[in-house]
């Protein structure tokens, strides 16, 4: 028997019946301990886990603490496939044939056998057997390695738009008796990165359209929940995103399971620092002793996920710099890449570099397959002049600052907050907000439009990862306290889209998009910039109270159209047209007095497994259902049935309200309630009310 931990933050120590099993300082890595020699068979067994997260700060963001990922007890026969003991790759894959290479490690243990029969079976997505092979294997030691190659005819290829998954099932038999079954996901695909063509998947050039995400799940903290992560990926997929960078650490393995089946290209990142620190008590204290073990375990654990395309061994590490004899960055980079390549030669290795000049020691190591540029979008076009023949990926971009529902005018007045990365923010807004017009960004970053334009126009840039997909807890920028979360997300902490979400949707998808903003509640006579993101249309015409304000079309490389409008209350309507035919319409009304609550569930049917979630959007509206754009009423939440309120949020980066409990304020008209299923069949009702508001009730069904 063994015990598997998917992640414990941090400095975890584990005992079984008083016997010390070991220490793992890294809070993000997965590990296994063998329990069998120390068990009391037929009696009581005690597993103790100690976590020491007392030395602070040890991260630049909210890390969480304790056992925050899954734990499993695993029973094994003496002869079995080793933990993370398979490696499946597809060196040849096209629409006619795929060659599937299977490498296995069989744990011989103390079994008194000399040979075993190993069967490898490949099943398609419908669980139909496609091909099988078997061989007799002579056990030569504690761990015996073997290799098999199978052919799949007319395979369905895995891609971001059609993530078709096969399953490789390995069976180990002794004298005809099954002793172990081990399953490995299989996505049949080939890919490459080209210096001139960028990224090529299954023979076709395409762009990696990604975001960076930290591991917290907003109001739920860092304790991993499959549905919460799935919801994040669904929102990103609808935006046109097809890639995730796990910044800046190995993710929960269950996240990679989701990426496998949902079609996300993953940059799997190992370290935020090497020997030189970023925080006083961060991983630099353990890097020298533990980096090899931690990196090996990450590669072994994640190499069978078809969604993993890139290994990143460092993010903006301090060893980029060094003069004279200080070439630490070159030495460590070569060592880390060597470790990766010893286990996986099918994927490229990168580092995310915020200094992209020729003196960068990591780049000059010559070990990196893909040169990662953080920001520096104005230098992408000259990449081949700087690094002839090399391959480029934009590992981190943009860092634009936005508060959902807040607008600083005029929309074309740029705010760079702070003025330099090492200076405090000396000016800002009294309410600690940033403009959602895409006219506010960090000094090292750019607007969303600027990065997108450079990305689209340059075929050399194989992919980009926007900082960030979602706002996240900790590391507040540009404001310090009382801000308690980042402003960089395309979606806020509650998962509500900011306006630029629709910019990406208009550029990264083929679906028709029309999104006008801002809201339409202003002071009489105030001049308001009305903007529209749109696609699959030639033009947009804007109307105010039925009167046309003119047609606008995007010119050159523009990504939106804008009207400067003198405010008067009423109805703002936009119509997009193609060849004179209406494509989409959108209407925004001036909202009246706050009068009622509207509830919308992302899912009304839940599984009674104690983990499933429904995200309930709470809108504060007038009698006609128009959102009140500045509503901040205190709301109360009452729940009946076998369920609980797992979290409450509103996306406000300066809110200090508890994510737990039964009361929470709205922010700019919205709030979010996260309902967690219980274990029994039940009808669930959530009622939300606020002072002066007509309450609303929504029903959910909970089934086994």
Secondary structure, 3 states (H helix, E strand, C coil): CEEEECCEECCEEEEECCEEEEEECCCCCCEEEECHHHCCCCCCCCEEEEECCCCCCCCCCCCCCEECCCEEEECCCCCEEEEEEEEEEEEEECCCEEEEEEEEEEECCCCCCCEEEEEEEEECCCCCEEEEEEEEEECCCCEEEEEEEEEEECCCCCCCCCCCCEEEEEEEEECCEEEEEEEEEECCCCEEEECCCEEEECCEEECEEEEEECCCCHHHCCCCCHHHHHHHHHHHHHHCCCEEEECCCCCCHHHHHHHHHHCCEEEEECCCCCCCCCCCCCHHHCHHHHHHHHHHHHHHHHCCCCCEEEEEEEECCHHHCCCCCCCHHHHHHHHHHHHHHHHCCCCEEEEEECCCCCCCHHHHCCCCCEEEEECCHHHHHHHHHHCCCCCEEEEEEECECCCCCCCCCCCCCCEECCCCCCCCCCCCCCCCCCCCCCCEECCCCCCHHHHHHHHHHCCCEEEEEEECCECCECCCCCCCCCCCECCCCCECCCCCECCHHHHHHHHHCCCCEEEEECCCCCCCCCEEEEEEEEECCCEEEEEECCEEEEEECCCCCCCCEEEEEECCCCEEEEEEEECCEEEEEEEEECCCCCCEEEEEECCCEEECCCCCEEEEEEEEECCCCCECCCCCCEEEEEEECCEEEEEEECCCCCCCCCCCCCEEECECCEEEEEEEECCCCEEEEEEEEECCCECEEEEEEEEC
